[in-house]
Amino acid sequence: MATNVYRGSDGTISVAVEQGAEGDAARAVTDAFALTPIGRATGVTIKVTNDVTPFHELGQRFATELRPGNINVYGTIERAYINGALLKLMLGGAADSRPAGTFTSPAFNLNVRLENPSLPGNSATVTVMGVKLNEWNYDLPEDDFAMEQVSFRALWVKVEDATAG
């Protein structure tokens, strides 16, 4: 039974790529910028929604059935190190020059792993599969750290808990 609690400082974020044109586009960026782990990240949000639809019968005020609908996986990553890596993960080859036509959009898996250093071998891992970045923001405030933030969409998500035996 997993009863561990974690802090953000217990976490690591890494990028993994799969075979195919989209994975190859992501691999070029992750290799060039050493994105395993993703450094200087200050926040990661992963959201999973289920478009639940209630069915209401005539004459009934409460729903009589809830039907599961589409499941959506999305989130954000905030980072205090601006080097173009996340923007290139969104745009692929189009980050360097304007492409003449269509181009491959990189896709990757995002792995968020938490392990309390005082309890080695106990960890919680969330892996977001088929990630594509869909928004990039750059913030340069007058008196604070320069930050970038990306938002993403993904195909699916899996969770693993490990307990030292």
N, C-alpha and C positions, 0 to 999 in steps of 0.2 A: 504494500500500500504506500503510495507516494504521499508524504506529508511534508516535504521540504518546501521552504519558502526561498525566493530568490530576489536579488536586486539586479538592476541594470548592469552593475559592475561585474556581475557573475557571468555575463553573456558574451558570446562571440557571434558575429554575423559573417557568413561566407557565401560565395557564389559558386555554383556548380553548373556545368553545361552538359547537354546531351548531344547525341549525334544529329546531324542534319544541318541544313543551310543556316537556320536561325541560331542553332547552338554554336556553329562555327563562327558566326558573326560575333556572338557573345564571348567565345573563347579568345578571339583576337584582342578584345578589350581587356578581359580579365588577365591575360598573360602580360600584356603591355603595361598595365597599371597595378599588377599584383593585388587583386581584389579579394584574396583569400588570406586573412580576413579583411572585411571592409573596415578601414581605419577611420577614426575620428567620428564615428556615428554617435549621435547623442539621443536618438529616439527612433524606435521602430514601432509602427502600429500595423497590426494585421487584423482585418475585419472579415468575418464570414456572415453573410446574410442568407436567409431562406425566405423566399417570397411566399409566405403562408397566406392562403386565401380562405376566408371563412365562408361556409355555406349557411344561408339563412332560409328557413322554411317560412312559408306564408303563415301568419298568425303567431310566430315565435320571435321574441325580441333578442334572445341569445342565439348564437350560432349553434347548429346541431352537429357540424363537422368542420374540422380544419384540415385542409388539403395542402400538403407540401408543394412548393413550386420550384422555380429556378433557384439554384444556389450560386451566389456571387462571392468571389474572393478578391479582396483589394486591400490596399493599405498605403503607408507612407514610410519613408526613411529620411531622417534629418542628419546632415553631415556638416562638420566644421572644417573640412579640408577640400578646397576647390581646386581640382586639377583636370576637370573635363571628363573623368572616367564615367560618372553616372550619366552625363549628357551623351557620351558616346555609346553607352549601353542602351540608351533610348533610340538614338538615330543611326547607329552603326556607321557605315561608310559615309553617310550623308552629313556627319558632324564635321568632316574635313572640307567638303566642297559640295556645291549644289549638284545633285545627281541629274542626269539627263532625263530619266524616267523613273520607273518604280525601283525600289531597292528593298533589300531584305531587312526586316526589323529583328534585332537580336532578341532571343528568348533564353531564359536561364531558370535555374532553381535557386531559391533563396533559403538558406539554412540558418535558423536562429537557435543556438544551443545555450542552455543555462546549466552551470554546474557550480555548486557551492564549494569553495576551496576547502572548507573544514569537513566536508563529507565527500571525499573523492569517490568516483564511481557512481554517484547518484546524479542523474541529469534529467533534464526535460528538453526535448527538441521539437521544434515546429519547422517543418519543411514545406515551403510554398512552391508548388510545381507549375512550370510553364509561365513564368513571370515575364510580363512585358511592361516597360515603363511607359506611362502615358502623359506625364506632366513633369516638368522640371522648373524649379523656382530658384532664384538667386537673390539673397538678401544681404545688402551691404549697409548696415546701420552706422550712424556716426560714431557711437561710443560702445560698440559691442562687437562680438566676433562675426565675421562674414560666414554666412550659412547657406547651404544649398539644401533643397528638399525635393524629393521625387515622389510621385505617387505611382502606384502600379495596379495592374489587374493581373489575375492569375487563373489558371484552369482549375486547380484543386489544391487541397492542403492535407497534410498528414501530421500526426502527433505521435511521439514516442517518449515513454518514460523508462529510465533505466535505474535499477537499484543494485547497489553493490551487494554481492551475495554472500 
